[in-house]
Each structure stands twice: as structure tokens, then as C-alpha cells.
């Protein structure tokens, strides 16, 4: 069986100016320097990218952006392209977060272009998927996940699939303190892995699938011990270097 190195990624969302980010990384680096067999990432606002890449260079912390345009360049005012990120030595980019889908009209059609554009620029995509509370209550969770995975990854060749990180983030668990139960997280993530397996068993064995939604230091050990959960995408608890490093430690006990 393929062994998958867990990934603990902090999604800062629209928090931290550059000087706040600098303070944070100086506090984080010594706290995660001894954690082995775990990848650590922070997904930061565009304005923090260069400073975070410079400060994290040579450490185990990878720096991700939170959005990208699908075209390498063009007349797209206010947008950032994948080559722009890779020239900065950014490691990857979070795509399709539910906040972008719900608040900024991000569509599966756009994501079907963004995921391959990210991979072509040598960046790692973290593709977020997940159902609303209404969809879960009406038994539509699997249909939603099947549609999102099917559409968003349609432009990725089977040989490339293993390079995509998927984050299962049930929308009702984001920022609510209502974490999914271990059974719910395992079931949804095993379902996503089966969808990948239908395209490529090899990719399914290697691709990392994370859980996100109210992950905290106290619930992380149980979630991270689940067989199909390969790490976490952490929102609120990633904003403090102490709580974030405790989640990293839970992935590498
Ligand atoms: P919280 O951890 O604050 O629930 O946010 C989860 C999330 O949206 C990570 O991308």
C-alpha cells in the first residue's frame, strides 16, 4: 500500500498583514522544526506571499496562495496567474474553497480550467469540495461530491491526478465549531477516494485527501488517525502559531 505523508495546511483566508505574517512565521518555524513525516503549509493572502516564501525558505513550511486565474496572462484586471506564483517559489494554491464558490461565484467550469493550469505551472492544487447542510440532510452529499470531483478534475490527466490534493470541507462545519464526526469524515473521504480510484487506482493510493472544518488541537488526533484522512485544512485554528503547531504535532505523534 502506498504511504501518504500527511499534510497540515493552514488557510489564513483574509487575515494578516505582511508585518503580522512575519511575526507569525518567526513564532511558527521553531514550533514545527522537529515534526517529522508531516508536510506543513500556510495558505496566505497574495500580499504576504513573497515575505512568507523568503522567511520559510530552507524550513519545512510550504507557502500556498488562495486563488489563481486559469490563463497564464491577459487582460484580466485584478487577477493573478499561475506562472506569477511559481516565479515567486510559491508551492501551490487552494482552489474552489466554499467561500470563493458562495461569495465570489467560483464555478466548477472555472475550476476545471484552474486545476490543470495550476499543475502545468508546477504548483500543487488543494481542491476544496463539500456539501451544504441542506444537501447532507436531504441525502445529497455523495451526488454533490461526485459532481464536484467529476467536473473540477475533468481536465486533469489520470497520470497527473496523484499530484492534486483534495480537501473535503463540509460547508456546515466551516467556522461553526461543528466538526464532522469521525464517521462522517471517514465516509466522505473514502467516497472521494473511490471516485479517484475509478479513474486511476494508482492515483487513489497516492493522492492526499484532507479534512477541513472546525479542526482544532483537541479534535485533530482523532480525525488524523482515520484511515483515509491524510491531513487537515485548518482555518481559524491556523491563525495562532501555537494552536496550529499543536495540530501539526497531532499528525506526527
Ligand atoms: P475553520 O477551521 O475555521 O472551520 O475553517 C475551515 C476552512 O475553511 C479551511 O479552509
Boltz pocket constraint, residues with backbone or C-beta under 6 A from the ligand:
constraints:
  - pocket:
      binder: B
      contacts: [[A, 11], [A, 97], [A, 169], [A, 173], [A, 174], [A, 175], [A, 176], [A, 177], [A, 212], [A, 213], [A, 214], [A, 215], [A, 233], [A, 234], [A, 235], [A, 236], [A, 237]]
      max_distance: 6.0
